[in-house]
Amino acid sequence: MSVADNLKEVLAEIKAVADEHNTQVQLVAVSKRKPIEMLREAFEAGQTLFGENYVQELLEKAPQLPDAQFRFMYGPIAFTYSAATYRATRPRPSPRAPTLSPWTP
């Protein structure tokens, strides 16, 4: 099954549950250790939000999908990576990316 087919199936399941509970849900596709080709296929199928666990991978992948949004998904990072991680993950306007509300704990 292709990435696009899997994505379509998962989104249908999410939509069914969200509709049942009258709420909105947004899928964060975790790109951990996945090649950029898989992310590109998911993006072309409509996925715009990706989560990455490794700073080095995030810094490699984010510039290759400039219209996608990336989130860093793991705790502490080395100081030397902090500014680059911020630049790679800050929300950027995109015609395909949905507007996200700020998360509050």
Beta strands, then each sheet from edge to edge (+ up, - down):
strand 1: 29-30
strand 2: 49-52
strand 3: 69-72
sheet 1: 1+ 2+ 3+
end
